[in-house]
Amino acid sequence: MDFRAPQPIVEAIKARADHGVFGYTMDDPQLREVLVKRMADRYNWHIQPEDIVFIPGVVAALNTAIRACGEPGDNVLIQTPVYPPFLSAPAANRQINNEVPLVYTEQNGILHYEIDFDAFEAAINPSTRTFLLCHPHNPTGRIWSTDELKQIGELCLEHDIVVVSDEIHCDLVFEQHTPMATISPEIAQNTITLMAPSKTYNIPSMGFSFAIIQNPELRQRFQMAEMGVVPHVGVMGYTAALAAYQYGDDWLQAVIDYLRSSRDLVTEFFQEYLPQIKLTIPQGTYLTWLDTRQFAMDVPAQGFEQWIDPFFLRQARVALNKGALFGKPGEGFARLNFATSRSLLLQALDRMRDAVERYATQK
Ligand SMILES: Cc1ncc(COP(=O)(O)O)c(C=O)c1O
């Protein structure tokens, strides 16, 4: 996001910096209490302070969870397209990607992504130990419904697969978010939930996130897998996180309102001026997923990927994330991040429209 972090976080960091001593630190019991209350208030989710494991980053936690749940050679289920570090995590831990594509429908230029439950179940094999869920989903912006979560959570229980639910975008939502672990007590015992204030309050460089693991045996496995590899959270991380969760929510509400209007603006813009490009309407995150395959039908399919990637960068001076990085079903797609000022966003959209129009007339 291009937005300055909430002032109470800035003040808390300055005050802690003035202390002048930056040694190793103890974890913060007050922060545990604040998180316990937050989960109860937001999701009616009643966790214990000891269920929380502080970690410096969600990607580190994804990798740790894979090692905690499986052995080299085991399989990790991943739904594509997805945030690229999901795709590299199994091999980094000597395990194997078991990729199941999400499916989508299109109506009036709007893409709607869903889970193909039959394909999901068919992808499970005797070596599948872990399922990495992205919820809200990056890049499509889907917030999975309670029915979808229940169905997939129960399939994982049935096949003895631990769910690792990356819920880093849970606060940046335009509709109600339901954590996977709140679906049932059995699913809670089978889930590692990953959350953070980093996206929410635009403080990722503070290196603070947390896992909620209600199953003590699973929690112990996770902590053993961290040992000696994942560093402890630093004092600035604790300081920023406590200030964020205590005093950041007015700022957060204003950001969500702003992002919602920007999302609507992006949707209307594409529908009116660039209907050749289909897109998702995200329920959460600040990302829109664009299907760019149809505005340049004359480019041969096998060369499209190499052609589209530099097109918007060179012709519009707009940097999108290349869809193929999100897995095979992302080829020909691109991810647009709209968490910037309205004027910059409008400028980017205008430039994309002009580039597409120029392309159409020059053909
Ligand atoms: C779904 C998802 N998980 C994790 C991360 C990164 O988390 P961290 O910086 O804590 O490793 C991101 C950042 O874009 C993300 O979108």
The ligand as an ORCA input file, in Angstrom:
! r2SCAN-3c Opt
* xyz 0 1
  C      -1.201    -14.211      0.865
  C       0.079    -13.622      1.377
  N       0.775    -14.261      2.329
  C       1.935    -13.761      2.822
  C       2.443    -12.572      2.361
  C       3.758    -12.047      2.899
  O       3.867    -12.239      4.247
  P       5.226    -11.884      5.023
  O       5.738    -10.605      4.455
  O       4.786    -11.784      6.436
  O       6.151    -13.035      4.805
  C       1.749    -11.861      1.373
  C       2.298    -10.604      0.826
  O       1.930    -10.142     -0.232
  C       0.543    -12.394      0.874
  O      -0.167    -11.759     -0.068
*
